[in-house]
Amino acid sequence: MAYTVVWYDRQGIIDKVTFDAEKTAKAHAVSMFATRKGDDGVVSVEVRKDSGAVVFSHAEN
């Protein structure tokens, strides 16, 4: 099953990255959030299953 990390800025989706494992996708989202926030203006991130169900999310103002 694939898991997609979806990055959002204030305008909407700015990037999507696909991983094979949920644990890897979550680790990527957590470890890259601060960097993406500073570099790209990211305000939230989600990890979604193929079905579209959100399995992890994080947001900051």
Secondary structure, 3 states (H helix, E strand, C coil): CCEEEEEEECCEEEEEEEECCHHHHHHHHHHHHHHHHHHHCCCEEEEEECCCCEEEEEECC
